[in-house]
Amino acid sequence: MNFNENKKKALTTYINDHFDGQMSHFPYAKYPTEPLELWLRQFSDPSTVRPETIREALFWRCGFWQRTDAPYTQKQPVRGLD
């Protein structure tokens, strides 16, 4: 997909104008941003990321971050990380 400069600027303006409204619907209680900020720093150097960190990040994405009642299939180790 190719965008000329005017289309890029229009798209950027549209996103900036609607970003806060869309993000107000984000379930921050279910998906807090603190772990994302931590993982962003940790994943910036992939050679130092521990399997436990990857597992935590995957659980966050599935909505089971810090939950003890995750379904059995979600509790199973990610292949290659166990």
PDB file of N, CA, C and O in Angstrom:
ATOM      1  N   MET A   1       0.848  -1.160   0.000  1.00  0.00           N
ATOM      2  CA  MET A   1       0.000   0.000   0.000  1.00  0.00           C
ATOM      3  C   MET A   1       0.898   1.229   0.000  1.00  0.00           C
ATOM      4  O   MET A   1       1.793   1.354   0.837  1.00  0.00           O
ATOM      5  N   ASN A   2       0.664   2.103  -0.910  1.00  0.00           N
ATOM      6  CA  ASN A   2       1.473   3.313  -1.014  1.00  0.00           C
ATOM      7  C   ASN A   2       0.645   4.535  -0.641  1.00  0.00           C
ATOM      8  O   ASN A   2      -0.485   4.702  -1.099  1.00  0.00           O
ATOM      9  N   PHE A   3       1.218   5.372   0.186  1.00  0.00           N
ATOM     10  CA  PHE A   3       0.583   6.613   0.585  1.00  0.00           C
ATOM     11  C   PHE A   3       1.450   7.775   0.147  1.00  0.00           C
ATOM     12  O   PHE A   3       2.667   7.760   0.332  1.00  0.00           O
ATOM     13  N   ASN A   4       0.820   8.780  -0.432  1.00  0.00           N
ATOM     14  CA  ASN A   4       1.586   9.989  -0.709  1.00  0.00           C
ATOM     15  C   ASN A   4       1.634  10.819   0.581  1.00  0.00           C
ATOM     16  O   ASN A   4       0.985  10.470   1.567  1.00  0.00           O
ATOM     17  N   GLU A   5       2.375  11.877   0.573  1.00  0.00           N
ATOM     18  CA  GLU A   5       2.570  12.679   1.793  1.00  0.00           C
ATOM     19  C   GLU A   5       1.259  13.249   2.320  1.00  0.00           C
ATOM     20  O   GLU A   5       1.055  13.287   3.534  1.00  0.00           O
ATOM     21  N   ASN A   6       0.372  13.689   1.443  1.00  0.00           N
ATOM     22  CA  ASN A   6      -0.910  14.248   1.897  1.00  0.00           C
ATOM     23  C   ASN A   6      -1.764  13.193   2.593  1.00  0.00           C
ATOM     24  O   ASN A   6      -2.404  13.481   3.604  1.00  0.00           O
ATOM     25  N   LYS A   7      -1.778  11.973   2.056  1.00  0.00           N
ATOM     26  CA  LYS A   7      -2.545  10.897   2.693  1.00  0.00           C
ATOM     27  C   LYS A   7      -1.925  10.509   4.035  1.00  0.00           C
ATOM     28  O   LYS A   7      -2.646  10.209   4.986  1.00  0.00           O
ATOM     29  N   LYS A   8      -0.610  10.513   4.115  1.00  0.00           N
ATOM     30  CA  LYS A   8       0.062  10.217   5.394  1.00  0.00           C
ATOM     31  C   LYS A   8      -0.315  11.251   6.440  1.00  0.00           C
ATOM     32  O   LYS A   8      -0.617  10.903   7.581  1.00  0.00           O
ATOM     33  N   LYS A   9      -0.298  12.513   6.060  1.00  0.00           N
ATOM     34  CA  LYS A   9      -0.642  13.583   7.003  1.00  0.00           C
ATOM     35  C   LYS A   9      -2.108  13.482   7.412  1.00  0.00           C
ATOM     36  O   LYS A   9      -2.437  13.671   8.583  1.00  0.00           O
ATOM     37  N   ALA A  10      -2.987  13.186   6.465  1.00  0.00           N
ATOM     38  CA  ALA A  10      -4.414  13.051   6.778  1.00  0.00           C
ATOM     39  C   ALA A  10      -4.653  11.886   7.727  1.00  0.00           C
ATOM     40  O   ALA A  10      -5.442  12.004   8.663  1.00  0.00           O
ATOM     41  N   LEU A  11      -3.987  10.773   7.499  1.00  0.00           N
ATOM     42  CA  LEU A  11      -4.120   9.613   8.372  1.00  0.00           C
ATOM     43  C   LEU A  11      -3.593   9.921   9.769  1.00  0.00           C
ATOM     44  O   LEU A  11      -4.226   9.565  10.762  1.00  0.00           O
ATOM     45  N   THR A  12      -2.459  10.567   9.852  1.00  0.00           N
ATOM     46  CA  THR A  12      -1.884  10.947  11.144  1.00  0.00           C
ATOM     47  C   THR A  12      -2.824  11.877  11.900  1.00  0.00           C
ATOM     48  O   THR A  12      -3.029  11.713  13.102  1.00  0.00           O
ATOM     49  N   THR A  13      -3.386  12.838  11.208  1.00  0.00           N
ATOM     50  CA  THR A  13      -4.328  13.769  11.831  1.00  0.00           C
ATOM     51  C   THR A  13      -5.563  13.028  12.335  1.00  0.00           C
ATOM     52  O   THR A  13      -6.025  13.272  13.450  1.00  0.00           O
ATOM     53  N   TYR A  14      -6.092  12.134  11.523  1.00  0.00           N
ATOM     54  CA  TYR A  14      -7.273  11.363  11.918  1.00  0.00           C
ATOM     55  C   TYR A  14      -6.988  10.548  13.185  1.00  0.00           C
ATOM     56  O   TYR A  14      -7.784  10.551  14.124  1.00  0.00           O
ATOM     57  N   ILE A  15      -5.855   9.858  13.202  1.00  0.00           N
ATOM     58  CA  ILE A  15      -5.494   9.038  14.372  1.00  0.00           C
ATOM     59  C   ILE A  15      -5.344   9.920  15.595  1.00  0.00           C
ATOM     60  O   ILE A  15      -5.884   9.600  16.654  1.00  0.00           O
ATOM     61  N   ASN A  16      -4.630  11.012  15.473  1.00  0.00           N
ATOM     62  CA  ASN A  16      -4.435  11.912  16.619  1.00  0.00           C
ATOM     63  C   ASN A  16      -5.752  12.478  17.124  1.00  0.00           C
ATOM     64  O   ASN A  16      -5.939  12.625  18.332  1.00  0.00           O
ATOM     65  N   ASP A  17      -6.672  12.799  16.210  1.00  0.00           N
ATOM     66  CA  ASP A  17      -7.965  13.360  16.610  1.00  0.00           C
ATOM     67  C   ASP A  17      -8.864  12.349  17.306  1.00  0.00           C
ATOM     68  O   ASP A  17      -9.697  12.735  18.127  1.00  0.00           O
ATOM     69  N   HIS A  18      -8.716  11.074  17.001  1.00  0.00           N
ATOM     70  CA  HIS A  18      -9.609  10.052  17.546  1.00  0.00           C
ATOM     71  C   HIS A  18      -8.960   9.144  18.596  1.00  0.00           C
ATOM     72  O   HIS A  18      -9.647   8.311  19.188  1.00  0.00           O
ATOM     73  N   PHE A  19      -7.683   9.284  18.833  1.00  0.00           N
ATOM     74  CA  PHE A  19      -6.951   8.371  19.706  1.00  0.00           C
ATOM     75  C   PHE A  19      -7.511   8.353  21.125  1.00  0.00           C
ATOM     76  O   PHE A  19      -7.813   7.283  21.654  1.00  0.00           O
ATOM     77  N   ASP A  20      -7.653   9.516  21.744  1.00  0.00           N
ATOM     78  CA  ASP A  20      -8.127   9.554  23.131  1.00  0.00           C
ATOM     79  C   ASP A  20      -9.527   8.971  23.277  1.00  0.00           C
ATOM     80  O   ASP A  20      -9.809   8.262  24.243  1.00  0.00           O
ATOM     81  N   GLY A  21     -10.396   9.265  22.328  1.00  0.00           N
ATOM     82  CA  GLY A  21     -11.750   8.721  22.377  1.00  0.00           C
ATOM     83  C   GLY A  21     -11.764   7.205  22.298  1.00  0.00           C
ATOM     84  O   GLY A  21     -12.520   6.551  23.017  1.00  0.00           O
ATOM     85  N   GLN A  22     -10.947   6.650  21.442  1.00  0.00           N
ATOM     86  CA  GLN A  22     -10.878   5.193  21.320  1.00  0.00           C
ATOM     87  C   GLN A  22     -10.220   4.563  22.537  1.00  0.00           C
ATOM     88  O   GLN A  22     -10.672   3.526  23.022  1.00  0.00           O
ATOM     89  N   MET A  23      -9.172   5.174  23.025  1.00  0.00           N
ATOM     90  CA  MET A  23      -8.462   4.604  24.170  1.00  0.00           C
ATOM     91  C   MET A  23      -9.270   4.710  25.461  1.00  0.00           C
ATOM     92  O   MET A  23      -8.990   3.984  26.415  1.00  0.00           O
ATOM     93  N   SER A  24     -10.258   5.588  25.515  1.00  0.00           N
ATOM     94  CA  SER A  24     -11.088   5.678  26.719  1.00  0.00           C
ATOM     95  C   SER A  24     -11.907   4.400  26.914  1.00  0.00           C
ATOM     96  O   SER A  24     -12.405   4.151  28.012  1.00  0.00           O
ATOM     97  N   HIS A  25     -12.053   3.592  25.869  1.00  0.00           N
ATOM     98  CA  HIS A  25     -12.786   2.325  25.968  1.00  0.00           C
ATOM     99  C   HIS A  25     -11.879   1.157  26.362  1.00  0.00           C
ATOM    100  O   HIS A  25     -12.365   0.054  26.609  1.00  0.00           O
ATOM    101  N   PHE A  26     -10.582   1.390  26.422  1.00  0.00           N
ATOM    102  CA  PHE A  26      -9.633   0.312  26.732  1.00  0.00           C
ATOM    103  C   PHE A  26      -9.820  -0.132  28.183  1.00  0.00           C
ATOM    104  O   PHE A  26      -9.882   0.713  29.075  1.00  0.00           O
ATOM    105  N   PRO A  27      -9.911  -1.440  28.436  1.00  0.00           N
ATOM    106  CA  PRO A  27     -10.140  -1.932  29.810  1.00  0.00           C
ATOM    107  C   PRO A  27      -8.852  -1.923  30.642  1.00  0.00           C
ATOM    108  O   PRO A  27      -8.228  -2.965  30.844  1.00  0.00           O
ATOM    109  N   TYR A  28      -8.462  -0.737  31.123  1.00  0.00           N
ATOM    110  CA  TYR A  28      -7.212  -0.607  31.869  1.00  0.00           C
ATOM    111  C   TYR A  28      -7.201  -1.435  33.153  1.00  0.00           C
ATOM    112  O   TYR A  28      -6.136  -1.858  33.600  1.00  0.00           O
ATOM    113  N   ALA A  29      -8.364  -1.671  33.748  1.00  0.00           N
ATOM    114  CA  ALA A  29      -8.403  -2.500  34.958  1.00  0.00           C
ATOM    115  C   ALA A  29      -8.012  -3.937  34.645  1.00  0.00           C
ATOM    116  O   ALA A  29      -7.349  -4.595  35.447  1.00  0.00           O
ATOM    117  N   LYS A  30      -8.422  -4.416  33.487  1.00  0.00           N
ATOM    118  CA  LYS A  30      -8.104  -5.783  33.090  1.00  0.00           C
ATOM    119  C   LYS A  30      -6.694  -5.869  32.524  1.00  0.00           C
ATOM    120  O   LYS A  30      -5.987  -6.851  32.751  1.00  0.00           O
ATOM    121  N   TYR A  31      -6.290  -4.851  31.794  1.00  0.00           N
ATOM    122  CA  TYR A  31      -4.980  -4.825  31.139  1.00  0.00           C
ATOM    123  C   TYR A  31      -4.217  -3.566  31.537  1.00  0.00           C
ATOM    124  O   TYR A  31      -4.138  -2.632  30.739  1.00  0.00           O
ATOM    125  N   PRO A  32      -3.657  -3.509  32.733  1.00  0.00           N
ATOM    126  CA  PRO A  32      -2.904  -2.314  33.132  1.00  0.00           C
ATOM    127  C   PRO A  32      -1.667  -2.120  32.257  1.00  0.00           C
ATOM    128  O   PRO A  32      -1.118  -3.082  31.721  1.00  0.00           O
ATOM    129  N   THR A  33      -1.242  -0.890  32.122  1.00  0.00           N
ATOM    130  CA  THR A  33      -0.126  -0.595  31.222  1.00  0.00           C
ATOM    131  C   THR A  33       1.238  -0.786  31.873  1.00  0.00           C
ATOM    132  O   THR A  33       2.245  -0.853  31.168  1.00  0.00           O
ATOM    133  N   GLU A  34       1.295  -0.876  33.188  1.00  0.00           N
ATOM    134  CA  GLU A  34       2.594  -1.022  33.861  1.00  0.00           C
ATOM    135  C   GLU A  34       3.381  -2.240  33.373  1.00  0.00           C
ATOM    136  O   GLU A  34       4.576  -2.117  33.101  1.00  0.00           O
ATOM    137  N   PRO A  35       2.745  -3.419  33.254  1.00  0.00           N
ATOM    138  CA  PRO A  35       3.506  -4.568  32.756  1.00  0.00           C
ATOM    139  C   PRO A  35       4.007  -4.349  31.327  1.00  0.00           C
ATOM    140  O   PRO A  35       5.099  -4.797  30.976  1.00  0.00           O
ATOM    141  N   LEU A  36       3.219  -3.669  30.513  1.00  0.00           N
ATOM    142  CA  LEU A  36       3.647  -3.419  29.139  1.00  0.00           C
ATOM    143  C   LEU A  36       4.914  -2.586  29.101  1.00  0.00           C
ATOM    144  O   LEU A  36       5.826  -2.857  28.320  1.00  0.00           O
ATOM    145  N   GLU A  37       4.961  -1.575  29.948  1.00  0.00           N
ATOM    146  CA  GLU A  37       6.144  -0.714  29.987  1.00  0.00           C
ATOM    147  C   GLU A  37       7.369  -1.496  30.467  1.00  0.00           C
ATOM    148  O   GLU A  37       8.470  -1.318  29.944  1.00  0.00           O
ATOM    149  N   LEU A  38       7.172  -2.361  31.461  1.00  0.00           N
ATOM    150  CA  LEU A  38       8.263  -3.199  31.951  1.00  0.00           C
ATOM    151  C   LEU A  38       8.723  -4.165  30.869  1.00  0.00           C
ATOM    152  O   LEU A  38       9.922  -4.308  30.627  1.00  0.00           O
ATOM    153  N   TRP A  39       7.776  -4.826  30.220  1.00  0.00           N
ATOM    154  CA  TRP A  39       8.140  -5.801  29.187  1.00  0.00           C
ATOM    155  C   TRP A  39       8.777  -5.138  27.979  1.00  0.00           C
ATOM    156  O   TRP A  39       9.636  -5.733  27.327  1.00  0.00           O
ATOM    157  N   LEU A  40       8.373  -3.926  27.676  1.00  0.00           N
ATOM    158  CA  LEU A  40       8.997  -3.201  26.572  1.00  0.00           C
ATOM    159  C   LEU A  40      10.489  -3.039  26.831  1.00  0.00           C
ATOM    160  O   LEU A  40      11.306  -3.232  25.931  1.00  0.00           O
ATOM    161  N   ARG A  41      10.838  -2.685  28.056  1.00  0.00           N
ATOM    162  CA  ARG A  41      12.269  -2.563  28.406  1.00  0.00           C
ATOM    163  C   ARG A  41      12.949  -3.934  28.378  1.00  0.00           C
ATOM    164  O   ARG A  41      14.059  -4.061  27.862  1.00  0.00           O
ATOM    165  N   GLN A  42      12.294  -4.955  28.924  1.00  0.00           N
ATOM    166  CA  GLN A  42      12.903  -6.282  28.976  1.00  0.00           C
ATOM    167  C   GLN A  42      13.073  -6.880  27.584  1.00  0.00           C
ATOM    168  O   GLN A  42      14.115  -7.466  27.289  1.00  0.00           O
ATOM    169  N   PHE A  43      12.067  -6.743  26.727  1.00  0.00           N
ATOM    170  CA  PHE A  43      12.129  -7.335  25.395  1.00  0.00           C
ATOM    171  C   PHE A  43      13.028  -6.559  24.441  1.00  0.00           C
ATOM    172  O   PHE A  43      13.308  -7.026  23.337  1.00  0.00           O
ATOM    173  N   SER A  44      13.480  -5.386  24.852  1.00  0.00           N
ATOM    174  CA  SER A  44      14.376  -4.631  23.981  1.00  0.00           C
ATOM    175  C   SER A  44      15.737  -5.316  23.859  1.00  0.00           C
ATOM    176  O   SER A  44      16.509  -5.025  22.946  1.00  0.00           O
ATOM    177  N   ASP A  45      16.022  -6.229  24.791  1.00  0.00           N
ATOM    178  CA  ASP A  45      17.245  -7.035  24.704  1.00  0.00           C
ATOM    179  C   ASP A  45      16.828  -8.500  24.780  1.00  0.00           C
ATOM    180  O   ASP A  45      16.892  -9.096  25.855  1.00  0.00           O
ATOM    181  N   PRO A  46      16.402  -9.094  23.664  1.00  0.00           N
ATOM    182  CA  PRO A  46      15.840 -10.442  23.667  1.00  0.00           C
ATOM    183  C   PRO A  46      16.743 -11.510  24.282  1.00  0.00           C
ATOM    184  O   PRO A  46      16.238 -12.502  24.809  1.00  0.00           O
ATOM    185  N   SER A  47      18.045 -11.338  24.229  1.00  0.00           N
ATOM    186  CA  SER A  47      18.939 -12.371  24.757  1.00  0.00           C
ATOM    187  C   SER A  47      18.842 -12.494  26.274  1.00  0.00           C
ATOM    188  O   SER A  47      19.299 -13.488  26.839  1.00  0.00           O
ATOM    189  N   THR A  48      18.254 -11.503  26.943  1.00  0.00           N
ATOM    190  CA  THR A  48      18.162 -11.552  28.405  1.00  0.00           C
ATOM    191  C   THR A  48      16.768 -11.913  28.910  1.00  0.00           C
ATOM    192  O   THR A  48      16.548 -11.996  30.118  1.00  0.00           O
ATOM    193  N   VAL A  49      15.825 -12.129  27.991  1.00  0.00           N
ATOM    194  CA  VAL A  49      14.448 -12.418  28.397  1.00  0.00           C
ATOM    195  C   VAL A  49      14.341 -13.853  28.890  1.00  0.00           C
ATOM    196  O   VAL A  49      14.736 -14.793  28.200  1.00  0.00           O
ATOM    197  N   ARG A  50      13.799 -14.005  30.098  1.00  0.00           N
ATOM    198  CA  ARG A  50      13.620 -15.338  30.693  1.00  0.00           C
ATOM    199  C   ARG A  50      12.301 -15.948  30.228  1.00  0.00           C
ATOM    200  O   ARG A  50      11.369 -15.213  29.900  1.00  0.00           O
ATOM    201  N   PRO A  51      12.204 -17.265  30.193  1.00  0.00           N
ATOM    202  CA  PRO A  51      10.946 -17.926  29.794  1.00  0.00           C
ATOM    203  C   PRO A  51       9.753 -17.475  30.640  1.00  0.00           C
ATOM    204  O   PRO A  51       8.641 -17.359  30.126  1.00  0.00           O
ATOM    205  N   GLU A  52       9.975 -17.221  31.930  1.00  0.00           N
ATOM    206  CA  GLU A  52       8.882 -16.780  32.799  1.00  0.00           C
ATOM    207  C   GLU A  52       8.318 -15.438  32.334  1.00  0.00           C
ATOM    208  O   GLU A  52       7.115 -15.195  32.426  1.00  0.00           O
ATOM    209  N   THR A  53       9.192 -14.578  31.838  1.00  0.00           N
ATOM    210  CA  THR A  53       8.757 -13.269  31.351  1.00  0.00           C
ATOM    211  C   THR A  53       7.889 -13.432  30.117  1.00  0.00           C
ATOM    212  O   THR A  53       6.868 -12.756  29.984  1.00  0.00           O
ATOM    213  N   ILE A  54       8.280 -14.316  29.216  1.00  0.00           N
ATOM    214  CA  ILE A  54       7.485 -14.567  28.012  1.00  0.00           C
ATOM    215  C   ILE A  54       6.120 -15.126  28.396  1.00  0.00           C
ATOM    216  O   ILE A  54       5.100 -14.709  27.848  1.00  0.00           O
ATOM    217  N   ARG A  55       6.100 -16.056  29.323  1.00  0.00           N
ATOM    218  CA  ARG A  55       4.845 -16.656  29.772  1.00  0.00           C
ATOM    219  C   ARG A  55       3.934 -15.584  30.368  1.00  0.00           C
ATOM    220  O   ARG A  55       2.742 -15.552  30.061  1.00  0.00           O
ATOM    221  N   GLU A  56       4.475 -14.705  31.217  1.00  0.00           N
ATOM    222  CA  GLU A  56       3.678 -13.634  31.811  1.00  0.00           C
ATOM    223  C   GLU A  56       3.097 -12.726  30.726  1.00  0.00           C
ATOM    224  O   GLU A  56       1.929 -12.342  30.790  1.00  0.00           O
ATOM    225  N   ALA A  57       3.909 -12.390  29.742  1.00  0.00           N
ATOM    226  CA  ALA A  57       3.443 -11.518  28.664  1.00  0.00           C
ATOM    227  C   ALA A  57       2.323 -12.188  27.868  1.00  0.00           C
ATOM    228  O   ALA A  57       1.365 -11.523  27.474  1.00  0.00           O
ATOM    229  N   LEU A  58       2.430 -13.473  27.632  1.00  0.00           N
ATOM    230  CA  LEU A  58       1.382 -14.189  26.906  1.00  0.00           C
ATOM    231  C   LEU A  58       0.095 -14.259  27.716  1.00  0.00           C
ATOM    232  O   LEU A  58      -0.993 -14.134  27.154  1.00  0.00           O
ATOM    233  N   PHE A  59       0.201 -14.454  29.010  1.00  0.00           N
ATOM    234  CA  PHE A  59      -0.988 -14.476  29.855  1.00  0.00           C
ATOM    235  C   PHE A  59      -1.656 -13.107  29.861  1.00  0.00           C
ATOM    236  O   PHE A  59      -2.884 -13.026  29.878  1.00  0.00           O
ATOM    237  N   TRP A  60      -0.875 -12.034  29.847  1.00  0.00           N
ATOM    238  CA  TRP A  60      -1.454 -10.691  29.818  1.00  0.00           C
ATOM    239  C   TRP A  60      -2.301 -10.523  28.567  1.00  0.00           C
ATOM    240  O   TRP A  60      -3.420 -10.013  28.635  1.00  0.00           O
ATOM    241  N   ARG A  61      -1.781 -10.944  27.440  1.00  0.00           N
ATOM    242  CA  ARG A  61      -2.469 -10.802  26.167  1.00  0.00           C
ATOM    243  C   ARG A  61      -3.769 -11.588  26.160  1.00  0.00           C
ATOM    244  O   ARG A  61      -4.738 -11.160  25.534  1.00  0.00           O
ATOM    245  N   CYS A  62      -3.814 -12.705  26.826  1.00  0.00           N
ATOM    246  CA  CYS A  62      -5.012 -13.540  26.834  1.00  0.00           C
ATOM    247  C   CYS A  62      -6.014 -13.109  27.900  1.00  0.00           C
ATOM    248  O   CYS A  62      -7.084 -13.707  28.014  1.00  0.00           O
ATOM    249  N   GLY A  63      -5.692 -12.102  28.667  1.00  0.00           N
ATOM    250  CA  GLY A  63      -6.608 -11.621  29.691  1.00  0.00           C
ATOM    251  C   GLY A  63      -6.517 -12.367  30.999  1.00  0.00           C
ATOM    252  O   GLY A  63      -7.391 -12.218  31.853  1.00  0.00           O
ATOM    253  N   PHE A  64      -5.480 -13.168  31.180  1.00  0.00           N
ATOM    254  CA  PHE A  64      -5.358 -13.949  32.402  1.00  0.00           C
ATOM    255  C   PHE A  64      -4.204 -13.466  33.273  1.00  0.00           C
ATOM    256  O   PHE A  64      -3.728 -14.196  34.141  1.00  0.00           O
ATOM    257  N   TRP A  65      -3.765 -12.257  33.042  1.00  0.00           N
ATOM    258  CA  TRP A  65      -2.669 -11.703  33.825  1.00  0.00           C
ATOM    259  C   TRP A  65      -3.113 -11.550  35.270  1.00  0.00           C
ATOM    260  O   TRP A  65      -4.143 -10.933  35.540  1.00  0.00           O
ATOM    261  N   GLN A  66      -2.363 -12.094  36.182  1.00  0.00           N
ATOM    262  CA  GLN A  66      -2.601 -12.059  37.625  1.00  0.00           C
ATOM    263  C   GLN A  66      -3.908 -12.737  38.044  1.00  0.00           C
ATOM    264  O   GLN A  66      -4.439 -12.452  39.117  1.00  0.00           O
ATOM    265  N   ARG A  67      -4.424 -13.629  37.203  1.00  0.00           N
ATOM    266  CA  ARG A  67      -5.625 -14.370  37.582  1.00  0.00           C
ATOM    267  C   ARG A  67      -5.248 -15.781  37.991  1.00  0.00           C
ATOM    268  O   ARG A  67      -4.369 -16.404  37.396  1.00  0.00           O
ATOM    269  N   THR A  68      -5.920 -16.270  39.008  1.00  0.00           N
ATOM    270  CA  THR A  68      -5.666 -17.640  39.453  1.00  0.00           C
ATOM    271  C   THR A  68      -6.698 -18.604  38.886  1.00  0.00           C
ATOM    272  O   THR A  68      -6.542 -19.818  39.023  1.00  0.00           O
ATOM    273  N   ASP A  69      -7.754 -18.089  38.251  1.00  0.00           N
ATOM    274  CA  ASP A  69      -8.825 -18.949  37.764  1.00  0.00           C
ATOM    275  C   ASP A  69      -8.797 -19.120  36.248  1.00  0.00           C
ATOM    276  O   ASP A  69      -9.845 -19.300  35.627  1.00  0.00           O
ATOM    277  N   ALA A  70      -7.628 -19.067  35.656  1.00  0.00           N
ATOM    278  CA  ALA A  70      -7.516 -19.253  34.205  1.00  0.00           C
ATOM    279  C   ALA A  70      -7.935 -20.676  33.838  1.00  0.00           C
ATOM    280  O   ALA A  70      -7.704 -21.607  34.610  1.00  0.00           O
ATOM    281  N   PRO A  71      -8.547 -20.852  32.667  1.00  0.00           N
ATOM    282  CA  PRO A  71      -8.919 -22.195  32.231  1.00  0.00           C
ATOM    283  C   PRO A  71      -7.687 -23.098  32.112  1.00  0.00           C
ATOM    284  O   PRO A  71      -6.563 -22.621  31.954  1.00  0.00           O
ATOM    285  N   TYR A  72      -7.919 -24.377  32.190  1.00  0.00           N
ATOM    286  CA  TYR A  72      -6.833 -25.355  32.158  1.00  0.00           C
ATOM    287  C   TYR A  72      -5.922 -25.154  30.949  1.00  0.00           C
ATOM    288  O   TYR A  72      -4.698 -25.174  31.076  1.00  0.00           O
ATOM    289  N   THR A  73      -6.524 -24.960  29.781  1.00  0.00           N
ATOM    290  CA  THR A  73      -5.703 -24.824  28.572  1.00  0.00           C
ATOM    291  C   THR A  73      -4.815 -23.584  28.622  1.00  0.00           C
ATOM    292  O   THR A  73      -3.718 -23.588  28.064  1.00  0.00           O
ATOM    293  N   GLN A  74      -5.271 -22.537  29.277  1.00  0.00           N
ATOM    294  CA  GLN A  74      -4.458 -21.330  29.385  1.00  0.00           C
ATOM    295  C   GLN A  74      -3.327 -21.502  30.396  1.00  0.00           C
ATOM    296  O   GLN A  74      -2.303 -20.825  30.305  1.00  0.00           O
ATOM    297  N   LYS A  75      -3.509 -22.401  31.354  1.00  0.00           N
ATOM    298  CA  LYS A  75      -2.474 -22.629  32.359  1.00  0.00           C
ATOM    299  C   LYS A  75      -1.338 -23.502  31.842  1.00  0.00           C
ATOM    300  O   LYS A  75      -0.263 -23.557  32.441  1.00  0.00           O
ATOM    301  N   GLN A  76      -1.585 -24.187  30.718  1.00  0.00           N
ATOM    302  CA  GLN A  76      -0.559 -25.078  30.183  1.00  0.00           C
ATOM    303  C   GLN A  76       0.653 -24.273  29.716  1.00  0.00           C
ATOM    304  O   GLN A  76       0.505 -23.187  29.157  1.00  0.00           O
ATOM    305  N   PRO A  77       1.828 -24.801  29.944  1.00  0.00           N
ATOM    306  CA  PRO A  77       3.039 -24.080  29.514  1.00  0.00           C
ATOM    307  C   PRO A  77       3.066 -23.880  28.001  1.00  0.00           C
ATOM    308  O   PRO A  77       2.579 -24.714  27.238  1.00  0.00           O
ATOM    309  N   VAL A  78       3.632 -22.782  27.598  1.00  0.00           N
ATOM    310  CA  VAL A  78       3.817 -22.520  26.179  1.00  0.00           C
ATOM    311  C   VAL A  78       4.916 -23.454  25.695  1.00  0.00           C
ATOM    312  O   VAL A  78       5.954 -23.583  26.343  1.00  0.00           O
ATOM    313  N   ARG A  79       4.695 -24.101  24.567  1.00  0.00           N
ATOM    314  CA  ARG A  79       5.700 -25.054  24.058  1.00  0.00           C
ATOM    315  C   ARG A  79       7.032 -24.373  23.889  1.00  0.00           C
ATOM    316  O   ARG A  79       7.132 -23.271  23.348  1.00  0.00           O
ATOM    317  N   GLY A  80       8.049 -25.050  24.362  1.00  0.00           N
ATOM    318  CA  GLY A  80       9.407 -24.528  24.251  1.00  0.00           C
ATOM    319  C   GLY A  80       9.800 -23.676  25.440  1.00  0.00           C
ATOM    320  O   GLY A  80      10.968 -23.313  25.584  1.00  0.00           O
ATOM    321  N   LEU A  81       8.819 -23.343  26.314  1.00  0.00           N
ATOM    322  CA  LEU A  81       9.122 -22.528  27.485  1.00  0.00           C
ATOM    323  C   LEU A  81       9.071 -23.337  28.763  1.00  0.00           C
ATOM    324  O   LEU A  81       9.410 -22.832  29.834  1.00  0.00           O
ATOM    325  N   ASP A  82       8.651 -24.591  28.662  1.00  0.00           N
ATOM    326  CA  ASP A  82       8.543 -25.402  29.886  1.00  0.00           C
ATOM    327  C   ASP A  82       9.798 -26.185  30.147  1.00  0.00           C
ATOM    328  O   ASP A  82       9.875 -26.917  31.133  1.00  0.00           O
TER     329      ASP A  82
END
